[in-house]
Amino acid sequence: MKISNFISKSIFLVSIISVIFVLLVTILLQYNNFQKESGEIKKTYLEQKKKHLEKEVEKVYNYIQFKEKEINEKLKIDLKQKVDNAYNTAMFIYKQYKDKKSDDEIKELIVNVLKNYSFSNKRSYYFINSNDGRAILFNKNDYLNTYKHIWNMYDSKGEYIIRKQSAIALKKGAGFVKNHFVKPDIKNSKQFPKLSYIRNFEPFNWHIGTGEYLDDIEELAKDEILNYIASIRYEESGYIFINTIYKKALIFNGEKQSPIINYPNYELLKKQIDTSSKKEGGFIKYKFKKLDSQKEYGKIAFVKRFEKWGWIIGTGAYIDEIDEIIEQKKLFLKNSVFFQLELGFLFILFIILIIYFISQKTSSLINSHIENFINEFDIATKEFKKINVHNLVYKEFKTLAKNLNKILEQRNSDYEKLDNYTKILNEHVISSTTDLNGIITDVSQAFCDITGYTKEELIGQSHNIIRHPEIENDFYKNIWEELTRNNVFKGEIKNRKKDGEIYWVDIIIQPIYENNKKVGYTAIKHDITDKKRIEEFSITDELTKLYNRRYFNIKIEDDIKIAKEENSLLSLFMIDIDYFKDYNDTYGHQQGDEALFKVANTLKEFFKDIDSYSFRLGGEEFAVLLYPKSKEEAIALATQFKEKVKNLHIRHDSSKVSSFITVSCGVSFLEKDMKSKEFYISADKALYKAKESGRDKVSTFC
């Protein structure tokens, strides 16, 4: 049934049957109930008013939070863009003149160009420093021809400014750094918090950067926010006020205060401070002048604190206006009752006669305009346009359309922002999504960039496509056990790119739910390859690629602790190449390094399938920490390795025991209450015993 027919029939039938009865009964009941419930009406009205006040404050609070975050994000984007422009300019000059001018001439060209850049904010400028601590373009001054060393310069917080910048430039290539620095247009030496973005310029071992003073940015943000809030009006006289916990009035009587004034009523301000100290805010009652009067009236207000800036946000309503409204309603209702009683009967017959014709016409028109409105709304939502208000006739529909247009406009804006955020996340966040079986269903562009695969190559494949073969099955089994228990997994994983290159990530994996049912997993990753490489370099011997003495000192303590806790047999092999000094004297150090590498590689290959760690302690001295099943097995392994080395057939004519390179090995076993130093000495004595007994031997310490 169409709404027009329904309206026509409903109006006619209901009016005839109920108009007389409802008119009398409703009027009498309404009046009696109003008399009895006037107090409840006031209470209800107050509660509604409170909710409205709280809602208005929450909207402003959320707006401040959003703007503050938005401005900080814009600042980072702006700084990066400025530095990228400067870097590209410098690189263009360098490439243009590197074969035509000297380095000093090119440097002077770059500095002169960047020194003359100007920004709308007079406090913004480019700076250039060398990564070893020399000022090049510092505080708007050129130091190319003057040696200014600033490596040890630190800020008011004790942090070394140039060291932090150089570390980021050399390790990451570019990045943000926060420090404190003086403002160029202020005479005194006071330092202010500053966010800078720097980028490494490799040709001259420089880093180029620029920054903004955070307090300046924050003040601009506050000014923009206050201008907007001061313009907010709702209902007839509703406005927002903002004071600070530092006794200042920022928006007073609905107007932004410029200059800022001291709040005139400390007792009232103290109420606001105390109530707003609660996280959720609260209500206060007080007396205050109306905008158009000098007399004070009772008022209720909701206040909430924006803690970061010490702002107290609030809005209120006059209680006497509530009483007046209630009295007006009571008087109106009383007059309305008597008026309806006097005139109701006179018009009742007339209404019944014409109601049918009016209902038909009205329902037809309403149906027509509702269909028109629905059609306009449907077009607007599908095509992301506004509703054409001029095509609507009724004022109510126009008002509704205008409000919907605001919602549609906000929705379109939100979609645009969401698209931008999605693009940023896609490009910069390494993420992937799989089903419950680990089959990839989606990946970010950043994931594709780091792995070398395209989305088409990844989607539909098992996540094992990037698994590194060195990672044991138990590691992945542990991950699946955590995820099966609906836990979040966090850890570091070594992966393999499409071209076989290794990379490391710090990863968080957590389940995805739809309608309370687990449907897959999502993983967010952070590239830590550089960090892992540095860690590997710090514990690896450069020549042999075995672990170095530094890692040996750490590992021997760890293994002793584990062996004692698990009551396991732990053995230490000390291995020395026999007459290696004579080998170097005969064949030269380059040939000696090759021999060391071959012996080390044999050591690594021989023990790779055994629960062990191999080390080069220095020179021709090596060590192995292992967990043998028995002492006999340990001695047998040492003997087998000794023979492996001899069978390399590395010629050694200076040796007194063989024509080829041989090794001597000392074997010791961890005893109860034995510490690392004693453990090491016992293995060293066993090695000495092997040498004393003629070398090319395996000996134990007794």
Secondary structure as the mmCIF struct_conf table of DSSP 4:
data_model
#
loop_
_struct_conf.conf_type_id
_struct_conf.id
_struct_conf.beg_label_comp_id
_struct_conf.beg_label_asym_id
_struct_conf.beg_label_seq_id
_struct_conf.end_label_comp_id
_struct_conf.end_label_asym_id
_struct_conf.end_label_seq_id
HELX_RH_AL_P HELX_RH_AL_P1 ILE A 3 LYS A 36
TURN_TY1_P TURN_TY1_P1 GLU A 37 GLU A 37
HELX_RH_AL_P HELX_RH_AL_P2 SER A 38 TYR A 97
TURN_TY1_P TURN_TY1_P2 LYS A 98 LYS A 100
BEND BEND1 LYS A 101 LYS A 101
HELX_RH_AL_P HELX_RH_AL_P3 ASP A 103 LYS A 115
TURN_TY1_P TURN_TY1_P3 ASN A 116 ASN A 116
BEND BEND2 SER A 120 ASN A 121
TURN_TY1_P TURN_TY1_P4 LYS A 122 ARG A 123
STRN STRN1 TYR A 126 SER A 130
TURN_TY1_P TURN_TY1_P5 ASN A 131 ASP A 132
BEND BEND3 GLY A 133 GLY A 133
STRN STRN2 ARG A 134 ARG A 134
STRN STRN3 ALA A 135 PHE A 138
TURN_TY1_P TURN_TY1_P6 ASN A 139 LYS A 140
STRN STRN4 ASN A 141 ASP A 142
TURN_TY1_P TURN_TY1_P7 LEU A 144 ASN A 145
BEND BEND4 THR A 146 THR A 146
STRN STRN5 HIS A 149 HIS A 149
TURN_TY1_P TURN_TY1_P8 TRP A 151 ASN A 152
STRN STRN6 TYR A 154 TYR A 154
TURN_TY1_P TURN_TY1_P9 SER A 156 LYS A 157
BEND BEND5 GLY A 158 GLY A 158
STRN STRN7 TYR A 160 TYR A 160
HELX_RH_AL_P HELX_RH_AL_P4 ILE A 161 LYS A 172
BEND BEND6 GLY A 173 GLY A 173
STRN STRN8 ALA A 174 VAL A 182
TURN_TY1_P TURN_TY1_P10 PRO A 184 ASP A 185
BEND BEND7 LYS A 187 ASN A 188
STRN STRN9 GLN A 191 PHE A 201
HELX_RH_3T_P HELX_RH_3T_P1 GLU A 202 PHE A 204
TURN_TY1_P TURN_TY1_P11 ASN A 205 ASN A 205
STRN STRN10 TRP A 206 TYR A 213
HELX_RH_AL_P HELX_RH_AL_P5 LEU A 214 ALA A 230
TURN_TY1_P TURN_TY1_P12 SER A 231 SER A 231
STRN STRN11 TYR A 234 TYR A 234
TURN_TY1_P TURN_TY1_P13 GLU A 235 SER A 237
STRN STRN12 GLY A 238 GLY A 238
STRN STRN13 PHE A 241 THR A 244
TURN_TY1_P TURN_TY1_P14 ILE A 245 TYR A 246
BEND BEND8 LYS A 247 LYS A 247
STRN STRN14 LYS A 248 PHE A 252
TURN_TY1_P TURN_TY1_P15 ASN A 253 GLY A 254
STRN STRN15 GLU A 255 ASN A 262
BEND BEND9 PRO A 264 PRO A 264
HELX_RH_AL_P HELX_RH_AL_P6 TYR A 266 SER A 276
TURN_TY1_P TURN_TY1_P16 SER A 277 SER A 277
BEND BEND10 LYS A 278 LYS A 278
TURN_TY1_P TURN_TY1_P17 LYS A 279 GLU A 280
STRN STRN16 GLY A 282 LYS A 289
TURN_TY1_P TURN_TY1_P18 LEU A 291 ASP A 292
BEND BEND11 GLN A 294 LYS A 295
STRN STRN17 GLU A 296 PHE A 306
TURN_TY1_P TURN_TY1_P19 GLU A 307 GLY A 310
STRN STRN18 TRP A 311 TYR A 318
HELX_RH_AL_P HELX_RH_AL_P7 ILE A 319 GLU A 383
TURN_TY1_P TURN_TY1_P20 PHE A 384 PHE A 384
HELX_RH_3T_P HELX_RH_3T_P2 VAL A 389 ASN A 391
BEND BEND12 TYR A 394 TYR A 394
HELX_RH_AL_P HELX_RH_AL_P8 LYS A 395 HIS A 428
STRN STRN19 ILE A 430 ASP A 435
TURN_TY1_P TURN_TY1_P21 LEU A 436 ASN A 437
BEND BEND13 GLY A 438 GLY A 438
STRN STRN20 ILE A 439 ILE A 439
STRN STRN21 ILE A 440 VAL A 443
HELX_RH_AL_P HELX_RH_AL_P9 GLN A 445 THR A 451
HELX_RH_AL_P HELX_RH_AL_P10 LYS A 455 LEU A 458
TURN_TY1_P TURN_TY1_P22 ILE A 459 GLY A 460
BEND BEND14 GLN A 461 GLN A 461
STRN STRN22 SER A 462 SER A 462
HELX_RH_3T_P HELX_RH_3T_P3 HIS A 463 ILE A 466
STRN STRN23 ARG A 467 ARG A 467
TURN_TY1_P TURN_TY1_P23 PRO A 469 GLU A 470
BEND BEND15 ILE A 471 ILE A 471
HELX_RH_AL_P HELX_RH_AL_P11 ASN A 473 THR A 484
TURN_TY1_P TURN_TY1_P24 ARG A 485 ASN A 486
HELX_LH_PP_P HELX_LH_PP_P1 ASN A 487 VAL A 488
STRN STRN24 PHE A 489 ARG A 496
TURN_TY1_P TURN_TY1_P25 LYS A 498 ASP A 499
BEND BEND16 GLY A 500 GLY A 500
STRN STRN25 ILE A 502 GLU A 514
TURN_TY1_P TURN_TY1_P26 ASN A 515 ASN A 516
STRN STRN26 LYS A 517 ASP A 527
HELX_RH_AL_P HELX_RH_AL_P12 THR A 529 ILE A 539
STRN STRN27 THR A 540 THR A 540
TURN_TY1_P TURN_TY1_P27 GLU A 542 THR A 544
BEND BEND17 LEU A 546 LEU A 546
STRN STRN28 TYR A 547 TYR A 547
HELX_RH_AL_P HELX_RH_AL_P13 ARG A 549 GLU A 566
TURN_TY1_P TURN_TY1_P28 ASN A 567 ASN A 567
STRN STRN29 SER A 571 ILE A 577
TURN_TY1_P TURN_TY1_P29 ASP A 578 TYR A 579
HELX_RH_AL_P HELX_RH_AL_P14 PHE A 580 TYR A 587
HELX_RH_AL_P HELX_RH_AL_P15 HIS A 589 PHE A 607
TURN_TY1_P TURN_TY1_P30 LYS A 608 ASP A 609
BEND BEND18 ILE A 610 ASP A 611
STRN STRN30 SER A 612 GLY A 618
TURN_TY1_P TURN_TY1_P31 GLY A 619 GLU A 620
STRN STRN31 GLU A 621 LEU A 626
BEND BEND19 LYS A 629 SER A 630
HELX_RH_AL_P HELX_RH_AL_P16 LYS A 631 LYS A 646
TURN_TY1_P TURN_TY1_P32 ASN A 647 LEU A 648
STRN STRN32 ARG A 651 ARG A 651
TURN_TY1_P TURN_TY1_P33 ASP A 653 SER A 654
BEND BEND20 LYS A 656 VAL A 657
BEND BEND21 SER A 659 SER A 659
STRN STRN33 PHE A 660 PHE A 660
STRN STRN34 VAL A 663 PHE A 669
HELX_LH_PP_P HELX_LH_PP_P2 LEU A 670 GLU A 671
TURN_TY1_P TURN_TY1_P34 LYS A 672 ASP A 673
HELX_RH_AL_P HELX_RH_AL_P17 SER A 676 GLU A 692
TURN_TY1_P TURN_TY1_P35 SER A 693 GLY A 694
BEND BEND22 ARG A 695 ASP A 696
STRN STRN35 VAL A 698 THR A 700
#
